[in-house]
Amino acid sequence: MANEITITLQMLLNNGGVTDNHSSGSIAIDQTSAKMIRNVQTIGTTEEALVLGDVVTPGYCVVINLDVTNFVELGVFGFIDGIGTTGFIGFLKLNPGEQALFRLSTTAPYAKADTVAVELFYIIYED
């Protein structure tokens, strides 16, 4: 079977006299292994790995910050300078209630809350 995942993207803007409507249509993606995880994880103020369950090679990911006050960052844990120091490297910030769809390029996604722990909803499909 092919094209097991379908993604449709649309963005609308209506701010005073500025309007825009963008739709790039749909794309269909092959999935090698029929695995996924759908989870709500409490994310603290120290970086922590997202629970992946049986997903070995994360592919497309949808995340929603369920908090109404605080932001959360997603990122990786890796080298942050040339002398071997490691730490959290954020690549995505979700303000309260925001959501995002993207393809993961790591098998170890991390998250870190801003001020207090937040609830992060996510779905990750195996690549």
C-alpha atoms as one frame of an Amber mdcrd trajectory, in Angstrom:
protein
   0.000   0.000   0.000   1.134   3.594  -0.575   0.133   7.109   0.430  -1.082
   6.091   3.897  -0.720   9.628   5.287  -2.436  12.673   3.770  -1.683  16.226
   4.891  -3.678  19.305   3.898  -2.468  22.809   4.735  -4.478  26.034   4.756
  -3.750  29.412   6.344  -6.162  32.349   6.526  -5.400  35.936   7.548  -7.958
  38.666   8.216  -6.478  41.579  10.159  -8.139  44.916   9.474  -7.595  45.615
   5.800  -5.036  42.833   5.341  -6.394  39.513   4.132  -4.717  36.447   2.750
  -5.694  32.900   1.964  -3.081  30.266   1.283  -3.772  26.632   0.514  -1.028
  24.418  -0.805  -3.398  21.521  -1.348  -2.703  18.038  -0.098   0.321  15.800
  -0.120   0.304  12.040   0.238   3.126  10.284   2.063   4.144   6.658   2.280
   4.494   5.155   5.744   6.971   2.290   6.108   5.639   0.897   9.383   2.057
   1.179  10.685   2.974   2.642  14.080   1.971   5.838  15.863   1.587   7.395
  19.288  -1.148   9.764  20.484  -0.372  11.147  23.923  -0.779  13.982  26.408
   2.434  14.464  28.365   3.044  16.789  31.291   6.145  18.784  30.330   8.164
  20.333  33.143  10.613  23.236  33.126  13.557  20.885  32.608  13.897  19.368
  29.135  12.459  15.890  28.820  12.119  13.368  26.023   8.709  12.860  24.483
   7.385   9.363  25.102   7.451   7.542  21.760   5.922   4.188  22.709   6.555
   1.715  19.883   7.518   4.435  17.379  11.154   3.797  16.404  11.621   6.241
  13.532   9.464   9.324  14.178   8.082  11.008  11.087   5.243  13.522  10.984
   4.268  15.140  14.262   1.323  17.271  15.385   1.732  19.116  18.696  -0.711
  21.295  20.654   0.160  23.288  23.745  -2.888  22.736  25.985  -1.822  25.379
  28.517  -3.741  28.687  28.603  -0.909  30.817  30.028   2.587  29.437  29.354
   4.589  28.545  26.271   6.476  25.316  25.628   9.486  24.662  23.406  10.323
  21.558  21.402  13.883  20.715  20.536  16.753  18.292  20.799  19.400  17.581
  23.387  22.844  17.938  21.850  26.080  19.871  21.524  25.587  23.605  22.023
  29.166  24.799  21.628  32.533  23.790  20.239  33.989  22.490  23.497  31.617
  19.602  24.134  28.955  21.237  26.294  25.563  19.640  25.769  22.133  21.013
  26.475  18.636  21.645  25.189  18.405  23.273  21.758  14.892  24.526  21.019
  13.630  24.629  17.439   9.924  25.335  17.965   8.012  27.564  20.391   4.307
  27.020  20.987   2.468  29.814  22.751  -0.604  28.913  24.830  -3.117  27.011
  22.701  -0.914  26.984  19.594  -0.370  23.952  17.421   2.082  22.891  14.739
   2.613  20.157  12.168   6.105  19.202  11.047   8.355  16.304  10.138  10.796
  15.254  12.837  14.451  14.907  11.889  15.438  13.251  15.152  14.580  10.041
  16.942  14.733  11.867  20.283  12.435  14.910  20.392  12.473  16.842  23.679
  10.203  19.479  25.188  10.634  22.113  27.890   7.992  24.311  29.542   8.486
  28.018  30.207   7.505  28.832  33.806   5.440  25.923  35.103   4.580  22.461
  33.802   2.225  22.355  30.799   0.193  19.656  29.108   1.400  18.884  25.584
  -0.831  16.881  23.242   0.961  15.200  20.376   0.593  12.618  17.647   3.679
  11.124  16.029   3.457   8.810  13.034   6.218   6.330  12.309   8.145   7.373
   9.209
